[in-house]
């Protein structure tokens, strides 16, 4: 264990033997720091936060702070950050409120870049990238391997589907379909399939072909959405197609379309 003498470690915190805590870092009450994790200088892990193995907090990162919610009354809500994540400078991630399951969750291998903000009760899957300046309001859900572009603003309770990619400066107030590209500036318009992202993630060509058909049906405004879903059910039902259909059927905020 390498802990700089100037770091503050609360007596209730649990620090793995192979973790590194740099000068000026603060580890608050009921925090757990996993093996191989690195807490950079002046970084803050405020309270009730678990940091997974191999995760790196850059200097001046601040995680585990109280939720920005006027109904919060100091309850011991939590933040869980997975393994091998990178949390960059001045990127705050807040603990949950008491309105759901009391925990904000960041999955494994996520990259939260400088000046991005992940608010209370958010749930991020594995491999999510949140580019600098992006703002995720409370209760936002982001699927595995999604990319949130620079300075994107996401409204509370909105869902971003698996492997979706949001262009810089997009304003998102409706659910974004999995595997899709979301346009810039307008209210989250879908521009088509995230073909490059899917190829990079190893999605097979035949699956990408069916997904492209599904997205074309979804964007066809000559059909009502339930009609488009019925047409999607006629496609080869790869897991990605059924996941897209399930995502559509479970929306509560509504879905961004062209």
WOWO-V20853 format. One record per backbone hydrogen bond with DSSP energy under -1.0 kcal/mol. NH is the residue of the N-H (numbers start at 1). CO is the residue of the C=O. E is the energy in kcal/mol with one decimal. If there is no record, write none. Layout:
# WOWO-V20853
nh={NH;NH}
co={CO;CO}
e={E;E}
This chain:
# WOWO-V20853
nh={2;4;7;8;10;13;14;16;19;20;21;22;25;26;27;28;32;33;34;37;38;39;40;42;43;44;45;46;48;50;51;52;54;55;56;57;58;60;61;63;64;69;72;77;78;79;80;81;82;84;86;87;88;93;94;95;96;104;105;106;109;111;112;113;115;116;117;118;119;122;123;124;125;127;129;130;131;134;135;136;137;139;140;141;142;143;145;146;147;148;149;151;152;153;154;155;157;158;160;161;163;164;165;166;167;169;170;171;172;175;176;179;180;181;182;183;186;188;191;194;195;198;199;200;201;202;203;208;209;210;211;212;213;214;215;216;217;218;219;220;221;223;228;229;230;231;232;233;234;235;238;242;243;244;245;246;247;248;249;250;251;256}
co={19;21;4;25;27;10;31;33;16;37;2;39;22;43;8;45;49;14;51;34;55;20;57;23;40;61;26;63;29;79;32;81;35;52;85;38;87;41;58;44;93;67;69;75;102;48;104;50;106;53;110;56;112;62;118;65;78;78;122;80;83;128;86;130;89;113;134;92;136;119;140;105;142;108;146;111;148;131;152;117;154;120;137;158;123;160;126;143;164;129;166;132;149;170;135;172;138;155;141;176;144;161;180;147;182;150;167;186;153;254;159;162;177;192;165;189;184;186;181;179;193;194;195;196;197;199;198;204;205;206;207;208;209;210;211;212;213;214;215;217;219;220;224;225;226;227;228;229;231;232;236;238;239;240;241;242;243;244;245;246;248;175}
e={-2.1;-2.5;-1.9;-2.9;-2.8;-1.7;-3.0;-2.4;-1.6;-2.6;-3.1;-2.9;-1.6;-2.5;-3.0;-3.1;-2.4;-2.9;-2.4;-1.7;-2.4;-3.0;-2.7;-1.3;-1.9;-2.7;-3.0;-2.7;-2.5;-2.2;-3.2;-1.6;-1.5;-1.5;-2.7;-3.1;-3.1;-1.1;-2.0;-2.8;-2.2;-1.7;-1.8;-2.1;-2.9;-1.8;-2.8;-2.9;-1.8;-2.5;-2.5;-2.8;-3.0;-1.4;-2.0;-2.9;-1.3;-2.1;-2.5;-3.0;-3.4;-2.6;-2.8;-2.9;-1.5;-1.9;-2.3;-2.2;-1.9;-1.3;-2.4;-2.8;-2.3;-2.9;-2.2;-2.8;-2.9;-1.8;-3.1;-2.8;-1.9;-2.1;-1.1;-2.2;-2.7;-2.9;-2.7;-1.5;-2.5;-3.1;-1.3;-1.1;-1.5;-2.2;-2.6;-3.0;-1.6;-1.3;-3.1;-2.2;-2.3;-1.8;-2.6;-2.9;-2.0;-2.5;-1.6;-1.2;-3.0;-2.6;-2.5;-2.8;-1.1;-2.9;-2.8;-3.9;-2.8;-3.4;-2.7;-3.1;-2.0;-2.4;-2.3;-2.4;-1.6;-1.4;-2.5;-2.2;-2.1;-1.5;-2.5;-2.3;-1.7;-2.3;-2.6;-2.0;-2.2;-2.4;-2.1;-1.0;-1.1;-1.7;-2.0;-2.3;-1.9;-2.0;-2.1;-1.6;-1.5;-1.6;-2.2;-2.1;-2.3;-1.8;-2.3;-2.7;-2.2;-2.2;-2.5;-1.3;-1.2;-2.4}
